[in-house]
Amino acid sequence: MSEIHRLAVVEAKVIDGIGHAPQEGVTVLIEGDRVVEIGPAGTTRAPVGATLIDGRGKFLIPGLVDMHVHVYTPEKWHPEFFLAAGVTTVLDLGGQLHDLTAYRAAVDSGDRPGPRILFTGPMLEEGEVYAGFAGFCRRFDSTRTEAEVDALADAGVDGIKLYVTVRPDTARRACARAHARGLPVFMHQHATWGAEAAQAGVDSVEHVNVFGQLAPQGFWLAEPAKLNPFEYGGWLWRWLDDLDPRADAVRRLYDRLIAAGTALDPTLVLYAARPGALGDDVGDTSMDDPERTKLLPLLPAPVGQELVGRWAERRAAAHGASEAAKRRMRRAWDNILALVGGFHRAGGVVLAGTDCPNVGIVSGFSLHRELELLVRAGLSPMEAIMAATRRPAERLGHRDVFGTIAAGRSADLLLLGADPLADIRNVGRIERVIARGVVYEPGQLLRGPRNV
């Protein structure tokens, strides 16, 4: 039998992800892939032979969780990027099972360093599938809703993803069956409208589509599901500038979501691409702007070219807009932030996700900017960290597995060189990543799959 590897992070300042005040001078002991003890450095001794990591003057937080990614095709799956950015768990919300299980097996076997991969399998559609996303979807007969959920549950998924054509009654049936099988449900809304998802039992609404219910009368859609995801997004921008985030209708929507326990994963970095294309300040884009990031040369050439090309198209379209259109877009962006912040202040659960690898979004590193935007929306740095640690673990039914620093939890930890509570951007000041007990240095991960 091989000897269990022991590790000690000594005298760090611990931000546990639970929400407690930071603890000074703490030693965290790890055996294998688990945290086994946390205590004051003076009384918590590392066992003989343990590998020591000096945490003096450093900050230790839980590994981050990206709650909305798409593993995509092999050339767009960058597990080393995720780990280098401190993302130790990802939730894939739309992919084919044979691909996802293969990627998970490669990471779990140690063939390739990467985050823990949780997934829903294909996005479920009861209507016609949007051709551009057909590779990530499965159309099903609504009369077989329960059987469809059972088949995915039997295949080992970690949740169910309902997509744009799923209607409220079908969503209700899918949620009832998924919950009976112990699975959370995530939904990208169109045919199911606003708070209807909460009534159906959806555990998390994705993007800001939930606010489509608030459209003024002149913009109402008789059949929202007839729009493809990009058309729907464009429709939201057409009227969000005139919305009053303090209106009674907004508060009523918050109340219905919160009463049902439905979380919001707004993927703000996705929407920030519009003001960002104008050159507006949408957070630190040094790692995910194709014109600035040092990651570009590390991407396969076709992937890098697509990233640069799509970003250039977005920028050209933004600069070609009229000044009035630019002002409307900026007001809409401010309202998006206000809506997310208002939901949080009302008591709603906000999750951190990116929709990687969508336009201008880079594996792992865009989550840092998502946290920065959540703080701009009104979350505190502590709350933003929890949106990417404790809250995802709770939503996924894994609160005893990861998401916090506690004895018995998975050893998923980040050692930071600066205080993320003083400035959330310091989440990017990563000196060491510990993923299930294995220690990595970010620079080496970006150069190749070697661990230290």
C-alpha positions in Angstrom: 0.0 0.0 0.0 1.4 3.4 -1.0 2.0 6.0 1.8 -0.6 8.8 2.1 0.9 12.2 1.1 0.7 14.7 3.9 0.8 18.5 3.4 0.7 21.5 5.7 -0.1 25.1 4.9 1.5 26.9 7.8 0.6 30.2 9.4 -1.8 31.5 6.7 -4.7 33.9 7.1 -7.8 31.7 6.3 -10.9 32.9 4.6 -13.0 29.7 4.9 -15.8 30.4 2.4 -18.4 29.9 5.1 -18.5 33.7 5.8 -16.7 33.7 9.1 -14.2 36.5 9.8 -10.7 35.7 8.5 -8.5 33.7 11.0 -4.9 34.8 11.4 -2.0 32.5 11.9 -3.7 29.2 11.0 -2.2 25.9 9.9 -4.2 23.6 7.6 -3.2 19.9 7.6 -4.0 17.8 4.5 -3.8 14.0 4.1 -4.3 12.6 0.6 -7.1 14.6 -1.0 -8.7 15.8 2.3 -8.3 18.5 4.9 -7.9 16.7 8.2 -7.3 19.5 10.7 -7.4 23.3 11.0 -6.0 25.2 14.0 -3.7 27.8 15.4 -0.2 27.5 14.1 1.2 27.4 17.6 -0.7 24.2 18.6 -1.4 22.6 15.2 1.7 20.6 14.3 2.5 19.1 10.9 3.3 15.4 11.0 6.8 14.3 10.5 7.6 14.0 6.7 4.8 16.4 5.7 5.4 18.8 2.8 5.3 22.4 4.3 4.0 25.4 2.4 4.8 28.7 4.1 1.6 30.7 4.5 3.0 33.7 6.4 1.6 36.9 5.0 -0.6 34.9 2.6 -4.3 34.3 2.3 -5.9 30.9 2.0 -9.4 30.6 0.4 -11.4 27.6 -1.0 -10.8 26.6 -4.6 -13.2 28.4 -6.9 -16.2 26.9 -8.7 -17.4 28.1 -12.1 -21.1 27.3 -12.2 -21.6 27.7 -15.9 -19.2 26.3 -18.5 -19.4 24.2 -21.6 -16.5 21.8 -22.0 -17.1 22.0 -25.7 -14.9 20.3 -28.3 -11.4 18.9 -27.3 -9.5 21.9 -28.7 -11.6 24.3 -26.6 -11.3 22.3 -23.4 -8.5 23.9 -21.4 -8.3 22.2 -17.9 -4.9 23.6 -17.1 -6.2 27.2 -17.6 -9.0 26.5 -15.1 -6.5 25.2 -12.5 -4.0 28.0 -13.1 -6.9 30.4 -12.4 -7.8 28.6 -9.2 -10.9 27.0 -10.5 -10.9 23.6 -8.9 -14.5 22.6 -9.9 -16.6 23.4 -13.0 -20.2 22.7 -13.8 -20.8 21.9 -17.4 -24.3 23.0 -18.3 -24.6 21.5 -21.8 -22.5 18.8 -23.5 -22.8 15.3 -24.8 -22.3 12.5 -22.2 -19.6 10.6 -24.1 -17.4 13.7 -24.3 -18.0 14.8 -20.7 -17.3 11.4 -19.2 -14.1 11.1 -21.2 -12.8 14.5 -20.0 -13.7 13.7 -16.4 -11.9 10.3 -16.6 -8.8 12.0 -18.0 -8.7 14.4 -15.0 -9.6 11.8 -12.4 -7.0 9.4 -13.6 -4.3 12.1 -13.5 -3.6 11.9 -17.2 -4.3 15.6 -17.4 -4.4 18.2 -14.6 -7.7 19.9 -14.3 -10.7 20.8 -12.2 -13.3 18.4 -10.8 -15.9 18.2 -13.6 -19.6 18.0 -12.8 -22.1 18.0 -15.6 -25.8 17.9 -16.6 -25.3 16.2 -20.0 -27.1 17.7 -23.0 -29.5 20.7 -22.7 -33.0 19.4 -22.9 -35.4 20.8 -25.5 -39.0 19.9 -26.1 -39.2 22.1 -29.2 -37.0 22.6 -32.3 -33.3 22.8 -31.4 -31.3 25.9 -32.4 -29.0 24.6 -35.1 -25.9 26.4 -33.7 -26.2 24.5 -30.4 -27.4 21.2 -31.7 -24.2 19.5 -30.5 -25.0 20.3 -26.9 -28.8 19.6 -26.9 -31.2 16.7 -26.9 -34.8 17.1 -28.1 -37.3 15.0 -26.2 -41.0 14.3 -26.3 -42.6 16.0 -23.3 -44.8 13.0 -22.6 -41.6 11.2 -21.7 -40.2 13.9 -19.4 -39.8 11.6 -16.4 -38.1 8.9 -18.5 -35.7 11.5 -20.0 -34.7 12.7 -16.5 -34.3 9.1 -15.3 -32.1 8.2 -18.2 -29.7 11.1 -17.4 -29.8 10.3 -13.7 -29.0 6.7 -14.4 -26.1 7.9 -16.6 -24.6 9.7 -13.6 -25.2 13.4 -14.2 -24.9 15.9 -11.4 -28.0 18.0 -12.4 -30.5 18.6 -15.2 -30.3 21.5 -17.7 -33.6 22.7 -19.3 -33.2 24.9 -22.3 -35.2 27.5 -24.2 -38.2 25.6 -25.6 -39.1 23.8 -22.4 -42.6 25.0 -21.3 -43.7 25.6 -17.7 -45.7 22.4 -17.2 -42.8 20.3 -18.7 -40.4 22.2 -16.5 -42.5 21.4 -13.4 -42.5 17.7 -14.2 -38.8 17.6 -15.0 -38.0 19.4 -11.7 -40.2 17.0 -9.7 -38.5 14.0 -11.2 -35.0 15.4 -10.9 -35.5 16.3 -7.2 -36.9 12.8 -6.6 -33.6 11.6 -8.0 -31.6 14.0 -5.8 -30.6 16.3 -8.8 -30.8 20.1 -9.0 -32.3 21.7 -12.1 -30.8 24.6 -14.1 -32.7 26.6 -16.7 -32.0 29.0 -19.6 -35.4 30.6 -19.9 -37.4 31.5 -23.0 -40.7 29.5 -23.2 -40.8 29.4 -19.5 -41.1 33.0 -18.5 -39.6 34.8 -15.5 -40.9 33.5 -12.2 -42.6 30.6 -13.9 -39.3 28.8 -13.5 -39.4 29.3 -9.7 -43.0 28.0 -9.6 -41.8 24.9 -11.6 -39.1 24.2 -9.0 -36.0 25.3 -11.0 -33.0 25.6 -8.6 -31.0 28.1 -10.6 -31.9 30.4 -13.5 -29.1 31.1 -15.9 -28.1 34.5 -17.3 -30.4 37.5 -16.8 -33.2 36.0 -19.0 -35.4 35.8 -15.9 -35.8 39.5 -16.1 -37.5 39.2 -19.5 -40.7 39.0 -17.6 -40.3 42.7 -16.8 -40.4 43.9 -20.4 -42.7 46.9 -21.0 -45.9 46.2 -22.8 -44.7 47.4 -26.2 -41.9 44.8 -26.1 -43.9 41.7 -24.9 -43.2 38.5 -26.8 -46.1 36.3 -27.6 -43.8 33.3 -28.2 -40.4 33.9 -26.6 -39.1 30.4 -27.5 -39.3 31.4 -31.2 -36.2 33.5 -30.7 -32.8 31.8 -30.7 -30.5 32.6 -27.8 -28.7 35.4 -29.6 -32.0 37.0 -30.8 -33.4 36.8 -27.3 -30.3 38.5 -25.9 -30.6 41.3 -28.4 -34.2 41.7 -27.5 -33.3 42.2 -23.8 -30.9 45.0 -24.7 -33.7 46.9 -26.6 -35.7 47.8 -23.5 -33.5 47.2 -20.4 -32.3 50.8 -20.5 -35.8 52.1 -19.6 -36.4 49.6 -16.8 -36.6 51.0 -13.2 -34.7 48.5 -11.1 -36.5 49.8 -8.0 -40.0 49.2 -9.5 -42.6 47.2 -7.7 -42.7 44.6 -10.5 -39.0 44.0 -10.0 -39.5 43.5 -6.2 -42.4 41.1 -6.8 -40.2 39.0 -9.2 -37.4 38.9 -6.5 -39.9 37.8 -3.9 -41.2 35.0 -6.1 -37.7 33.7 -6.9 -36.6 34.0 -3.3 -39.7 32.3 -1.9 -39.1 29.3 -4.2 -35.4 29.2 -3.3 -34.4 29.8 -6.9 -30.8 31.1 -7.3 -29.5 33.4 -10.0 -26.4 32.7 -12.0 -26.2 36.0 -14.0 -22.9 35.3 -16.0 -22.2 39.1 -16.0 -19.0 38.7 -18.0 -21.2 37.5 -20.9 -23.2 40.8 -20.9 -20.1 42.9 -20.2 -18.9 42.1 -23.7 -21.1 44.9 -25.1 -19.9 47.8 -23.0 -16.4 46.2 -23.1 -16.4 46.4 -26.9 -16.9 50.2 -26.6 -13.8 50.3 -24.4 -15.8 50.9 -21.2 -14.4 49.7 -17.9 -15.9 46.2 -17.3 -13.3 45.0 -14.9 -9.7 43.7 -15.3 -9.6 42.2 -18.8 -5.9 41.6 -18.9 -6.4 37.8 -19.0 -9.5 37.6 -21.2 -9.2 40.4 -23.7 -7.7 38.8 -26.9 -5.8 41.9 -27.6 -4.1 41.9 -24.2 -4.0 38.4 -22.7 -0.8 36.5 -22.4 -2.8 33.3 -22.8 -3.4 33.8 -26.5 -0.2 32.1 -27.7 -1.0 29.1 -25.5 -4.3 28.4 -27.3 -4.5 26.2 -30.4 -4.2 28.5 -33.4 -7.8 28.1 -34.7 -9.2 28.7 -31.3 -7.1 31.8 -30.8 -8.0 33.1 -34.2 -11.7 32.6 -33.5 -11.4 34.4 -30.2 -9.7 37.4 -31.8 -12.0 37.5 -34.8 -15.2 37.3 -32.8 -14.0 40.0 -30.4 -13.0 42.2 -33.3 -16.5 41.8 -34.8 -18.1 42.8 -31.5 -15.9 45.8 -31.2 -16.5 46.9 -34.8 -20.3 46.6 -34.3 -20.2 48.6 -31.0 -18.2 51.4 -32.5 -20.5 51.5 -35.5 -23.5 52.2 -33.3 -25.0 55.7 -33.0 -24.2 57.8 -29.9 -27.8 57.4 -28.8 -27.6 53.6 -29.1 -24.4 53.6 -27.1 -26.0 55.6 -24.3 -29.0 53.2 -24.2 -26.7 50.2 -24.1 -24.7 51.7 -21.2 -27.9 52.4 -19.2 -29.0 48.8 -19.9 -25.7 47.5 -18.5 -26.0 49.7 -15.4 -29.5 48.3 -14.9 -28.3 44.7 -15.3 -25.8 45.3 -12.4 -28.6 47.0 -10.4 -31.0 44.1 -10.9 -28.4 41.5 -9.8 -27.4 43.6 -6.8 -31.1 44.2 -5.9 -31.8 40.5 -6.0 -28.9 39.9 -3.7 -29.9 42.6 -1.2 -33.4 41.2 -1.2 -32.0 37.9 0.1 -31.5 36.0 -3.2 -28.7 33.5 -3.7 -26.3 34.6 -6.4 -23.9 32.1 -8.1 -20.8 32.8 -10.1 -20.6 31.4 -13.6 -19.1 32.6 -16.9 -20.6 30.7 -19.8 -17.1 29.8 -21.0 -16.1 29.6 -23.8 -18.5 32.2 -25.2 -17.4 35.5 -26.8 -14.4 37.0 -25.0 -14.6 34.5 -22.2 -11.4 32.5 -21.3 -11.4 29.3 -19.3 -10.8 30.0 -15.6 -9.5 33.5 -15.7 -12.9 35.1 -16.7 -14.3 33.9 -13.4 -12.0 36.4 -11.7 -13.7 39.2 -13.6 -17.1 37.7 -12.8 -16.3 38.1 -9.1 -15.2 41.7 -9.8 -18.5 42.5 -11.5 -20.5 40.9 -8.8 -18.8 43.3 -6.3 -19.7 46.2 -8.6 -23.3 44.9 -8.6 -23.4 45.2 -4.8 -22.0 42.0 -3.3 -19.2 42.4 -0.8 -15.9 40.7 -1.6 -16.7 38.0 1.0 -20.1 37.5 -0.6 -18.6 37.3 -4.1 -16.1 34.6 -2.8 -19.0 32.7 -1.4 -20.8 32.9 -4.7 -17.9 30.9 -6.2 -17.3 28.6 -3.3 -19.9 27.7 -0.6 -23.0 28.7 -2.6 -22.3 26.5 -5.6 -21.5 23.5 -3.3 -24.8 24.0 -1.5 -26.7 24.3 -4.8 -25.2 21.1 -6.1 -25.8 19.2 -2.9 -22.1 18.9 -2.2 -21.7 21.2 0.8 -19.9 18.4 2.7 -17.5 17.8 -0.2 -16.0 21.1 -1.4 -16.6 24.9 -1.3 -15.3 25.6 2.2 -12.2 25.1 4.2 -13.1 22.6 7.0 -11.9 19.3 8.3 -13.3 16.5 6.1 -13.7 18.7 3.0 -11.8 18.1 -0.3 -8.4 19.8 -0.2 -9.2 22.4 -2.8 -7.4 25.6 -1.7 -5.8 28.7 -3.2 -2.9 30.5 -1.6 -3.0 34.2 -2.5 -0.3 36.8 -2.2 -2.8 39.6 -1.3 -6.1 40.1 0.6 -9.2 39.4 -1.6 -11.4 41.1 1.0 -9.5 44.3 0.5 -9.8 44.1 -3.3 -11.6 41.2 -5.0 -9.1 41.4 -7.8 -6.6 39.9 -5.5 -8.3 36.5 -6.1 -6.0 36.6 -9.2 -2.9 36.8 -7.0 -2.5 33.1 -6.9 0.8 31.6 -5.7 -0.3 28.0 -5.2 -3.3 26.0 -6.2 -4.2 22.8 -4.3 -6.7 20.6 -6.1 -7.8 17.5 -4.3 -4.5 17.5 -2.3 -2.2 18.0 -5.3 -0.2 21.3 -5.4 0.3 23.3 -8.5 2.1 26.5 -9.4 0.0 28.5 -11.9 2.9 29.4 -14.2 3.9 25.8 -14.6 0.3 24.8 -15.4 0.3 27.3 -18.2 3.5 25.9 -19.6 2.4 22.3 -19.4 0.6 19.7 -17.3 3.3 19.3 -14.7 2.6 19.6 -11.0 5.0 20.7 -8.3 
